[in-house]
Amino acid sequence: MSDTTLKYPLWQNHYLQAMAETRPELLQSKISAAEQVLSLRLRELVSTTDDYEEQIALAAALKSLKVLKERH
């Protein structure tokens, strides 16, 4: 992850950490942390800007986290 430039590093780091977590004892806390950061950013965007591309990326990431949470 560290050698990849992220388009939205404010939240993508949290998302990628949750998606890459392989230890069951840490997975739920990483998913929760990522969901909080992503949800906060989505609320900021809705109220301050019309950056639809980032809003779409956030919505897709939240959906992926939800699927991951349901599978574990």
N, C-alpha and C positions, 0 to 999 in steps of 0.2 A: 504494500500500500504506500509506503513512504516515497517510492520513486515514481509515483504516478501523480500528475497534476490533476487535482479535482476542480471541477467547475464550481461547485458549491461547498467549499471545505467547512463552512460553519456547521453543517449538519451531516455531510456525507461521511466524515470520519466516524461519527457515532453509528451511522447506518451500517457501514462496512464492517466495523468491529462486531456488531451484533450478528450480521450475516455470516461472518467468518468464525464465530465462536463454536468450538467443538466440545467444550466441557459443559455437560448438562447442568452442573451446579452453578455456573456463571451465566448461562444463556438467558434465563428469564430476567435477571437484573440488567443485562446489556440491552435486551429488547425493550424493557421499560424505559431505560435511560434514553435510548434512541427515539422511542415514540414521543417522549416528552420534548426533546430538542426539536424534532421534526414538526410536531404539532404547534409548538411555540413559533417557529419560523413561518409556518403556513398562516397562522393568525396575523403575524406581522405583515406578511405580503398582502393579505386580503385587505387590510386596513390602510396600507401605505403606498401600494404600487400596483401596476398592472403587468407585472412580470409573469405572464402566463406560463412561460416555459418552465420556470422554476416551480411554479405551483403544480404543474402537471408532474414534474419529477418528484416532488414531495408526496403527492397523492399516490403515485406508483410505489414509492419506497414504503409508505405507510401500509399499503396493501400487502406488499411482500413481507413486511414484519408481522402482519396479522396472520398470514398463511404460515409463516415459520412458527409463530407462537402456537397455533392450532395443531401443528404436527408434533409438537414436543411437550 
